[in-house]
Amino acid sequence: MMDRVMDEIRKFNEERDWDQFHTPVNLAKSIAIEAGELLECFQWEEEHFNREHLEEELADVMNYCLVLCDRIGADPAEIILSKLEKNRQKYPVEKARGKNLKYTEL
């Protein structure tokens, strides 16, 4: 499924000649901007939100993240699993279960 997603993203960007704008720094900025728009979905009401709008903003964030991975030659699944393993070390179950504290406060 991810191969199809990446193929479609690449095709979409190539058709529009947008790769020229997709430098790592521009993509990082775009991720932050879109993440702000994602958060805006909850600005005034945390429990009653427009799911369709939320999913569209989430898709924008994910799209830019995947394009950035592609641009720098990173495998999204690999870097997520690697970071998850590091977080397992920082947040051992016996110390972190049910707590929202930073690892330095556990």
C-alpha angles and dihedrals in degrees: 000000000000090000090057091047092051092046091052093047091050092047092048092051095043092051089056096039089236098140088088088067096045101092115152092253093049090049092049089051090049091051090053092047093049091045087057090053089049090053090048088068086073098037099117104009123036099185103036109055135149103260094197092053091045091053091048092053091045089051090052091053092047092046093055091045091053093046089051091050089050092047094053095038096247123148106229094211092047096050092045092051091045092052091045089056091051089050090051087060094046094044109037112190094239091058104031106038110124093358130109096199124129113257091252089061098049 
